[in-house]
Amino acid sequence: MEELTVVFARLKGLLLTELKAGQAVEDLAEAVKKSVPGSLGAGVSLIDDQGRRRSTGYTDDVVAAADALQYELGQGPCLTAWAAESTVQIDDVQQDDRWPLWSEAVAGLPLRSTLSTALIHDGKSIGALKVYSPLPSAFSTQHRK
């Protein structure tokens, strides 16, 4: 979907140039959520002042809950995208075995597919942007661009 590609491009630029980064992150997450049909929510993970990974912008409590489990367990698609400086897609959380602890922990959440991408600044990954859906296979290869 072209809309999502534009949103991701605008978001990455906005995050790096906006004086009020907190508001920029919230705006980005909301724009991503609105641009992806079937989206449950979106968010951004960054390092806080104490050096901890935090969801600094998210549209819905389910995003915060799924992210908190990744940070607690030390595994999940967002953390992998961030560390690998790449994009990670899960078509069905119930069928994906890459992060077994996280997949088991989110089983009670209305979460079936995810798309996470690293946020890169000056050649270094500074966080990740993610979008979650309650539907399996909600994201196509077009969403990854």
C-alpha positions in Angstrom: 0.0 0.0 0.0 1.5 3.3 -1.1 0.0 5.2 1.8 2.0 3.2 4.4 5.3 3.6 2.4 4.8 7.4 2.5 3.9 7.3 6.2 7.1 5.3 7.0 9.2 7.7 5.0 7.7 10.8 6.6 7.9 9.2 10.0 11.6 8.5 9.9 12.3 12.0 8.7 10.0 13.6 11.3 11.4 11.6 14.2 14.9 12.8 13.4 14.0 16.5 12.8 11.2 17.3 15.2 12.2 19.3 18.2 9.5 17.7 20.3 10.4 14.1 19.6 7.7 12.7 22.0 4.9 14.4 20.0 6.5 13.3 16.7 6.6 9.7 17.9 2.9 9.8 18.9 2.0 11.4 15.6 3.9 8.7 13.7 2.3 5.8 15.5 -1.2 7.3 15.0 -0.5 7.8 11.2 0.8 4.3 10.8 -2.3 2.8 12.6 -4.7 4.8 10.4 -2.8 3.9 7.2 -2.9 0.1 7.7 -6.2 -1.5 7.1 -7.0 -4.0 9.9 -4.4 -2.5 12.2 -5.0 -2.9 15.9 -2.3 -0.4 16.9 1.2 0.9 16.3 4.1 2.2 18.3 7.7 3.2 18.5 10.4 1.8 20.8 13.4 3.9 21.7 16.0 3.9 24.5 15.0 6.1 27.4 17.3 8.4 29.5 18.3 5.4 31.7 19.3 3.3 28.7 16.2 1.1 28.8 14.1 0.1 25.9 10.7 1.8 26.1 7.6 2.2 24.1 7.6 5.9 23.8 4.8 6.2 21.5 1.9 3.8 21.1 -1.7 4.1 20.0 -3.3 1.3 22.1 -2.7 -0.5 25.4 -2.3 -3.8 23.5 0.8 -2.4 21.8 2.3 -1.3 25.2 1.5 -4.8 26.6 3.1 -6.7 23.7 6.1 -4.5 23.8 6.5 -4.7 27.6 6.6 -8.5 27.2 9.4 -8.2 24.6 11.5 -6.1 26.9 10.8 -8.4 29.9 11.6 -11.6 27.9 14.4 -10.1 25.8 12.9 -11.5 22.6 10.4 -10.6 20.0 10.0 -9.1 16.5 10.5 -5.5 17.4 13.7 -6.2 19.3 15.0 -8.3 16.4 14.2 -5.6 13.9 15.9 -3.0 16.0 19.1 -5.2 16.6 19.3 -6.4 13.0 18.5 -3.0 11.5 15.9 -4.7 9.3 12.2 -5.3 8.9 10.6 -8.3 10.6 7.2 -9.6 9.6 5.0 -12.2 11.4 2.1 -13.5 9.4 0.6 -15.5 12.4 1.9 -15.2 15.9 0.3 -18.5 16.7 2.3 -20.3 14.0 5.6 -18.5 14.2 8.3 -20.2 16.3 11.1 -17.6 16.2 10.3 -16.1 19.6 8.6 -18.9 21.6 8.5 -17.2 25.0 7.1 -14.0 23.5 4.6 -15.8 21.3 3.3 -17.8 24.3 3.1 -14.6 26.5 1.0 -12.7 23.9 -1.4 -15.6 23.3 -4.1 -13.9 25.3 -3.8 -10.6 23.4 -5.8 -9.9 20.3 -2.6 -10.1 18.2 -2.1 -12.3 15.2 0.3 -10.5 12.8 3.0 -7.9 13.2 5.3 -5.7 11.2 8.4 -4.1 12.8 11.1 -2.0 11.2 14.3 -0.5 12.6 14.6 3.3 12.8 18.0 4.3 11.5 19.8 7.5 12.2 23.4 8.2 11.0 23.8 4.6 10.1 22.8 3.3 13.5 19.6 1.7 14.7 18.0 4.0 17.3 14.7 2.1 17.8 11.9 0.4 16.0 8.5 1.2 14.6 5.9 -1.5 14.7 2.3 -2.2 13.8 0.1 -5.0 15.1 -3.1 -6.6 13.7 -5.7 -8.9 15.2 -5.8 -10.6 11.7 -3.4 -13.3 10.4 -1.4 -12.3 7.3 -2.5 -8.6 7.6 0.6 -7.3 6.0 1.7 -7.7 2.4 5.2 -7.2 0.9 3.9 -3.8 -0.1 3.7 -2.8 3.6 7.4 -3.7 4.1 8.6 -1.0 1.6 
